[in-house]
Amino acid sequence: MRVTHFGHSCLLVETGAARILVDPGTYSHGFEELEDLDAVLVTHAHPDHVDVERLPSLLDSNDSAVLHAEPSTAASLTESGLRASPLHPGDSVVIGGVTVTAVGGRHAVIHADIARIGNVGLVFTAEGEPTLFHPGDSYEAVPEGVDVLAVPLNAPWAASKETVDFVRAVGAREGLLIHDALLAPPGRATYAGHVRNLGGLAVRDTEGTTPLSF
C-alpha cells in the first residue's frame, strides 16, 4: 500500500488494484492533477475536507471514478449536480479489491453552540495489504485490527490529550500525520512529539507529496 499526503486530510491510497482519493479539501493542493482514480471518498461536509469548487473538474478528469460520501454530504453533493453515493456507518464498498468500511457517524464536538454534523471514518482493507484507518474529524470510533493510522494532529475540536488517548486506543503499529494545516512548523513538531512519545506510535512523516509505502 502506498499513501500520498496532499496536505491537511487529503490522502491518495494506492494498492495494486485501486487508486482512491480521500477528503480533497480547500487546504489541500496537488490532488486536482490526479488521473486514473477509481474512487473519491469524503468523510464529511466541512470545506477543509471537500472543496466543492475543485471537485467537479477532478471528477471530469476521472470519469470512471465513483464518488462516495457521508450520507448528508452525499445528498448535498448530489443536489449540486454531482452523483454521490451515501456511505452510512457500518456500510462497506469494494473498490478494485479494496474494501472500505465506514465507521463512527458523528463529527467531534467543536462547541456546545455548534451543531454536530455527520462524519464517517474510513477503514481500508485488502488482501496482502495493511489495514489503514482515516477517521475524518472524530476520535470516537476505534476499529480493531488497524495497522496504519492517519492521525488528525490538530483541530478546533481536539486537545493533545485526546489525540494521545485516541492513538493509544487504536493501537496501530505505524501512522502518518494529517489535519495539520493550521499548525506552524514548531507547533507541528510539538504535537507530533506527543503522538510519538506519549501515544507510542511509529510515525512515518510526510515530505511534500512523496508517497509512503506500508
MARZA-630413 format. One record per residue (C-alpha): residue number from 1; residue in one letter; x, y, z. Coordinates in pm, 1 decimal, always signed. Example, Ala and Ser with C-alpha at 12.3 -4.5 7.8 and 13.67 -1.06 7.14 Angstrom:
REM MARZA-630413
+-----+--------+----------+----------+----------+
! num ! residu !        X !        Y !        Z !
+-----+--------+----------+----------+----------+
!   1 !      A !  +1230.0 !   -450.0 !   +780.0 !
!   2 !      S !  +1367.0 !   -106.0 !   +714.0 !
+-----+--------+----------+----------+----------+
***
This chain:
REM MARZA-630413
+-----+--------+----------+----------+----------+
! num ! residu !        X !        Y !        Z !
+-----+--------+----------+----------+----------+
!   1 !      M !     +0.0 !     +0.0 !     +0.0 !
!   2 !      R !   +123.9 !   +347.5 !    -91.9 !
!   3 !      V !    -16.8 !   +658.1 !    +76.1 !
!   4 !      T !    +44.1 !  +1011.3 !    -50.8 !
!   5 !      H !    -43.4 !  +1315.0 !   +160.2 !
!   6 !      F !   -169.1 !  +1615.6 !    -38.2 !
!   7 !      G !   -189.2 !  +1834.3 !   +269.7 !
!   8 !      H !   -428.0 !  +1850.6 !   +563.6 !
!   9 !      S !   -665.5 !  +1549.6 !   +548.6 !
!  10 !      C !   -628.9 !  +1458.3 !   +181.4 !
!  11 !      L !   -473.3 !  +1118.1 !   +110.7 !
!  12 !      L !   -423.8 !   +916.2 !   -205.3 !
!  13 !      V !   -441.2 !   +546.6 !   -113.2 !
!  14 !      E !   -295.3 !   +310.9 !   -374.1 !
!  15 !      T !   -285.6 !    -66.3 !   -385.8 !
!  16 !      G !   -203.0 !   -296.0 !   -674.9 !
!  17 !      A !   -561.2 !   -267.4 !   -798.3 !
!  18 !      A !   -702.0 !    +67.8 !   -687.3 !
!  19 !      R !   -632.2 !   +441.4 !   -657.1 !
!  20 !      I !   -860.9 !   +604.9 !   -401.6 !
!  21 !      L !   -857.8 !   +972.5 !   -301.9 !
!  22 !      V !   -986.1 !  +1077.3 !    +40.5 !
!  23 !      D !  -1102.5 !  +1423.9 !   +150.5 !
!  24 !      P !   -988.8 !  +1660.8 !   -127.4 !
!  25 !      G !  -1048.3 !  +1981.1 !    +67.8 !
!  26 !      T !   -972.0 !  +2350.1 !    +46.8 !
!  27 !      Y !   -648.6 !  +2327.6 !   +250.0 !
!  28 !      S !   -506.3 !  +2055.2 !    +23.5 !
!  29 !      H !   -318.5 !  +2103.3 !   -302.1 !
!  30 !      G !   -198.3 !  +1889.0 !   -591.4 !
!  31 !      F !   -482.8 !  +1637.9 !   -589.5 !
!  32 !      E !   -658.9 !  +1825.7 !   -871.1 !
!  33 !      E !   -393.7 !  +1698.9 !  -1114.4 !
!  34 !      L !   -452.5 !  +1331.2 !  -1038.1 !
!  35 !      E !   -574.2 !  +1090.6 !  -1304.9 !
!  36 !      D !   -679.1 !   +724.6 !  -1319.6 !
!  37 !      L !   -864.8 !   +742.1 !   -989.4 !
!  38 !      D !  -1107.7 !   +463.1 !   -908.5 !
!  39 !      A !  -1291.3 !   +649.6 !   -632.9 !
!  40 !      V !  -1315.4 !   +972.8 !   -435.8 !
!  41 !      L !  -1431.2 !   +942.2 !    -74.2 !
!  42 !      V !  -1545.3 !  +1222.5 !   +156.8 !
!  43 !      T !  -1570.5 !  +1180.9 !   +533.5 !
!  44 !      H !  -1787.8 !  +1488.6 !   +597.2 !
!  45 !      A !  -1908.9 !  +1820.1 !   +461.2 !
!  46 !      H !  -1662.1 !  +2072.5 !   +602.6 !
!  47 !      P !  -1476.0 !  +2262.6 !   +327.1 !
!  48 !      D !  -1133.0 !  +2154.6 !   +450.5 !
!  49 !      H !  -1241.4 !  +1800.5 !   +360.1 !
!  50 !      V !  -1431.2 !  +1862.4 !    +37.1 !
!  51 !      D !  -1361.8 !  +2150.8 !   -199.8 !
!  52 !      V !  -1686.4 !  +2183.7 !   -394.7 !
!  53 !      E !  -1522.8 !  +2419.9 !   -644.0 !
!  54 !      R !  -1236.5 !  +2189.8 !   -746.8 !
!  55 !      L !  -1418.8 !  +1857.4 !   -709.0 !
!  56 !      P !  -1620.7 !  +1877.7 !  -1035.9 !
!  57 !      S !  -1312.1 !  +1924.0 !  -1254.3 !
!  58 !      L !  -1134.9 !  +1643.6 !  -1068.1 !
!  59 !      L !  -1424.8 !  +1409.6 !  -1142.5 !
!  60 !      D !  -1435.6 !  +1526.3 !  -1505.1 !
!  61 !      S !  -1071.2 !  +1421.5 !  -1537.4 !
!  62 !      N !  -1151.3 !  +1087.3 !  -1373.9 !
!  63 !      D !  -1482.5 !   +997.9 !  -1535.9 !
!  64 !      S !  -1470.6 !   +634.4 !  -1422.1 !
!  65 !      A !  -1419.2 !   +726.6 !  -1056.1 !
!  66 !      V !  -1709.2 !   +670.8 !   -816.7 !
!  67 !      L !  -1790.7 !   +930.2 !   -550.5 !
!  68 !      H !  -1890.1 !   +811.8 !   -202.7 !
!  69 !      A !  -1955.8 !  +1039.3 !    +94.8 !
!  70 !      E !  -2105.1 !  +1057.6 !   +441.6 !
!  71 !      P !  -2484.3 !  +1048.6 !   +383.4 !
!  72 !      S !  -2574.4 !  +1414.3 !   +439.9 !
!  73 !      T !  -2266.4 !  +1519.1 !   +246.3 !
!  74 !      A !  -2362.4 !  +1287.9 !    -39.4 !
!  75 !      A !  -2710.3 !  +1440.9 !    -50.8 !
!  76 !      S !  -2564.5 !  +1792.1 !    -66.9 !
!  77 !      L !  -2319.1 !  +1697.9 !   -340.5 !
!  78 !      T !  -2593.9 !  +1528.7 !   -540.8 !
!  79 !      E !  -2811.4 !  +1839.7 !   -514.3 !
!  80 !      S !  -2522.2 !  +2040.7 !   -656.4 !
!  81 !      G !  -2509.0 !  +1814.5 !   -961.8 !
!  82 !      L !  -2250.6 !  +1556.8 !   -855.7 !
!  83 !      R !  -2358.6 !  +1193.3 !   -833.8 !
!  84 !      A !  -2250.6 !  +1088.9 !   -486.1 !
!  85 !      S !  -2344.5 !   +761.8 !   -318.1 !
!  86 !      P !  -2409.8 !   +774.1 !    +57.8 !
!  87 !      L !  -2177.0 !   +580.3 !   +283.2 !
!  88 !      H !  -2357.1 !   +506.8 !   +608.8 !
!  89 !      P !  -2179.8 !   +391.8 !   +926.2 !
!  90 !      G !  -2138.8 !    +16.1 !   +900.6 !
!  91 !      D !  -2158.1 !    +16.1 !   +520.5 !
!  92 !      S !  -1880.1 !   -133.4 !   +310.9 !
!  93 !      V !  -1794.6 !    -77.8 !    -54.7 !
!  94 !      V !  -1545.6 !   -272.4 !   -264.0 !
!  95 !      I !  -1328.1 !    -67.5 !   -496.1 !
!  96 !      G !  -1079.1 !   -256.2 !   -708.7 !
!  97 !      G !  -1023.6 !   -525.6 !   -448.8 !
!  98 !      V !  -1010.1 !   -275.8 !   -161.0 !
!  99 !      T !  -1290.1 !   -294.0 !    +94.9 !
! 100 !      V !  -1372.7 !    +41.6 !   +252.0 !
! 101 !      T !  -1585.9 !    +29.0 !   +566.3 !
! 102 !      A !  -1746.5 !   +337.5 !   +718.5 !
! 103 !      V !  -1736.7 !   +371.3 !  +1096.7 !
! 104 !      G !  -1849.8 !   +625.3 !  +1354.4 !
! 105 !      G !  -2120.8 !   +859.9 !  +1234.7 !
! 106 !      R !  -2076.1 !  +1196.0 !  +1410.8 !
! 107 !      H !  -1827.6 !  +1479.6 !  +1388.1 !
! 108 !      A !  -1641.7 !  +1560.5 !  +1707.6 !
! 109 !      V !  -1780.1 !  +1834.3 !  +1932.7 !
! 110 !      I !  -1636.1 !  +2175.4 !  +1844.2 !
! 111 !      H !  -1850.1 !  +2371.0 !  +2093.1 !
! 112 !      A !  -2186.7 !  +2323.0 !  +2257.5 !
! 113 !      D !  -2322.9 !  +2609.3 !  +2047.3 !
! 114 !      I !  -2221.6 !  +2445.5 !  +1717.6 !
! 115 !      A !  -2447.5 !  +2168.2 !  +1588.4 !
! 116 !      R !  -2275.0 !  +1836.6 !  +1523.1 !
! 117 !      I !  -2280.8 !  +1703.4 !  +1168.1 !
! 118 !      G !  -2223.8 !  +1359.1 !  +1023.0 !
! 119 !      N !  -1875.6 !  +1211.8 !   +987.7 !
! 120 !      V !  -1761.7 !   +867.6 !   +880.5 !
! 121 !      G !  -1419.9 !   +725.8 !   +946.2 !
! 122 !      L !  -1288.2 !   +501.0 !   +669.0 !
! 123 !      V !  -1118.8 !   +164.1 !   +718.0 !
! 124 !      F !   -930.0 !    +28.1 !   +415.8 !
! 125 !      T !   -860.6 !   -343.5 !   +389.3 !
! 126 !      A !   -726.9 !   -555.4 !   +104.1 !
! 127 !      E !   -569.8 !   -899.3 !    +78.2 !
! 128 !      G !   -198.5 !   -881.4 !   +140.5 !
! 129 !      E !   -215.0 !   -513.7 !   +243.5 !
! 130 !      P !   -205.3 !   -341.9 !   +583.9 !
! 131 !      T !   -530.5 !   -205.7 !   +724.9 !
! 132 !      L !   -547.1 !   +174.6 !   +709.6 !
! 133 !      F !   -780.6 !   +395.0 !   +914.3 !
! 134 !      H !   -867.6 !   +755.2 !   +823.6 !
! 135 !      P !  -1102.0 !   +883.9 !  +1098.9 !
! 136 !      G !  -1213.2 !  +1210.4 !   +940.6 !
! 137 !      D !  -1293.1 !  +1457.1 !  +1219.2 !
! 138 !      S !  -1362.0 !  +1230.0 !  +1512.6 !
! 139 !      Y !  -1183.7 !  +1021.4 !  +1773.8 !
! 140 !      E !  -1497.0 !   +825.9 !  +1872.9 !
! 141 !      A !  -1465.1 !   +518.9 !  +1650.1 !
! 142 !      V !  -1185.1 !   +279.1 !  +1741.2 !
! 143 !      P !  -1191.7 !    -10.1 !  +1492.7 !
! 144 !      E !   -995.3 !   -326.6 !  +1559.9 !
! 145 !      G !   -703.8 !   -454.5 !  +1359.0 !
! 146 !      V !   -569.9 !   -120.9 !  +1234.6 !
! 147 !      D !   -209.2 !   -139.0 !  +1114.6 !
! 148 !      V !   -168.1 !   +216.7 !   +986.1 !
! 149 !      L !   -342.5 !   +514.2 !  +1147.8 !
! 150 !      A !   -385.5 !   +855.0 !   +985.2 !
! 151 !      V !   -378.4 !  +1079.0 !  +1293.2 !
! 152 !      P !   -566.9 !  +1412.3 !  +1292.7 !
! 153 !      L !   -297.7 !  +1616.6 !  +1461.5 !
! 154 !      N !   -467.4 !  +1947.0 !  +1541.2 !
! 155 !      A !   -820.0 !  +2089.1 !  +1521.7 !
! 156 !      P !  -1065.2 !  +2320.3 !  +1699.5 !
! 157 !      W !  -1237.1 !  +2003.5 !  +1819.9 !
! 158 !      A !   -928.3 !  +1828.7 !  +1960.4 !
! 159 !      A !   -688.1 !  +1862.2 !  +2250.4 !
! 160 !      S !   -348.4 !  +1694.7 !  +2252.3 !
! 161 !      K !   -450.3 !  +1472.6 !  +2545.8 !
! 162 !      E !   -744.4 !  +1343.7 !  +2339.5 !
! 163 !      T !   -520.4 !  +1277.6 !  +2040.2 !
! 164 !      V !   -282.5 !  +1073.3 !  +2252.3 !
! 165 !      D !   -563.8 !   +869.4 !  +2408.3 !
! 166 !      F !   -709.9 !   +802.2 !  +2062.2 !
! 167 !      V !   -374.6 !   +683.8 !  +1926.7 !
! 168 !      R !   -330.5 !   +454.3 !  +2225.4 !
! 169 !      A !   -682.8 !   +314.2 !  +2189.9 !
! 170 !      V !   -642.8 !   +230.3 !  +1820.3 !
! 171 !      G !   -307.3 !    +64.9 !  +1884.8 !
! 172 !      A !   -174.7 !    +78.0 !  +1529.3 !
! 173 !      R !   +187.6 !    -16.0 !  +1465.3 !
! 174 !      E !   +254.6 !   +275.0 !  +1228.3 !
! 175 !      G !    +98.4 !   +605.7 !  +1140.3 !
! 176 !      L !   +110.3 !   +928.7 !   +946.1 !
! 177 !      L !     +0.8 !  +1277.9 !  +1042.7 !
! 178 !      I !   -297.7 !  +1455.5 !   +886.7 !
! 179 !      H !   -525.9 !  +1751.6 !   +968.5 !
! 180 !      D !   -224.8 !  +1973.7 !  +1029.7 !
! 181 !      A !   -282.4 !  +2276.8 !   +804.4 !
! 182 !      L !   -341.7 !  +2513.9 !  +1095.8 !
! 183 !      L !     -0.1 !  +2444.8 !  +1250.9 !
! 184 !      A !   +324.5 !  +2633.8 !  +1204.2 !
! 185 !      P !   +633.0 !  +2403.7 !  +1190.0 !
! 186 !      P !   +733.3 !  +2442.7 !  +1558.9 !
! 187 !      G !   +379.9 !  +2365.4 !  +1675.1 !
! 188 !      R !   +352.8 !  +2071.2 !  +1439.4 !
! 189 !      A !   +675.0 !  +1927.6 !  +1578.6 !
! 190 !      T !   +538.9 !  +1960.2 !  +1933.6 !
! 191 !      Y !   +211.8 !  +1783.9 !  +1851.4 !
! 192 !      A !   +393.5 !  +1515.4 !  +1654.1 !
! 193 !      G !   +623.0 !  +1456.3 !  +1950.5 !
! 194 !      H !   +321.5 !  +1389.9 !  +2172.3 !
! 195 !      V !   +189.3 !  +1133.3 !  +1923.8 !
! 196 !      R !   +525.5 !   +959.0 !  +1909.7 !
! 197 !      N !   +637.6 !   +978.1 !  +2270.8 !
! 198 !      L !   +308.4 !   +962.3 !  +2461.3 !
! 199 !      G !    +97.5 !   +778.6 !  +2204.6 !
! 200 !      G !   +370.3 !   +528.5 !  +2126.4 !
! 201 !      L !   +304.5 !   +545.7 !  +1752.4 !
! 202 !      A !   +582.5 !   +493.5 !  +1498.9 !
! 203 !      V !   +510.3 !   +797.6 !  +1281.5 !
! 204 !      R !   +618.8 !   +799.0 !   +918.1 !
! 205 !      D !   +631.5 !  +1171.0 !   +848.8 !
! 206 !      T !   +547.8 !  +1303.2 !   +503.9 !
! 207 !      E !   +771.2 !  +1522.8 !   +290.0 !
! 208 !      G !   +568.8 !  +1710.5 !    +31.4 !
! 209 !      T !   +380.3 !  +1461.9 !   -184.2 !
! 210 !      T !   +634.4 !  +1181.2 !   -166.2 !
! 211 !      P !   +441.7 !   +853.2 !   -129.1 !
! 212 !      L !   +489.1 !   +641.1 !   +180.6 !
! 213 !      S !   +493.2 !   +263.5 !   +140.2 !
! 214 !      F !   +345.2 !    +47.0 !   +415.6 !
+-----+--------+----------+----------+----------+
***
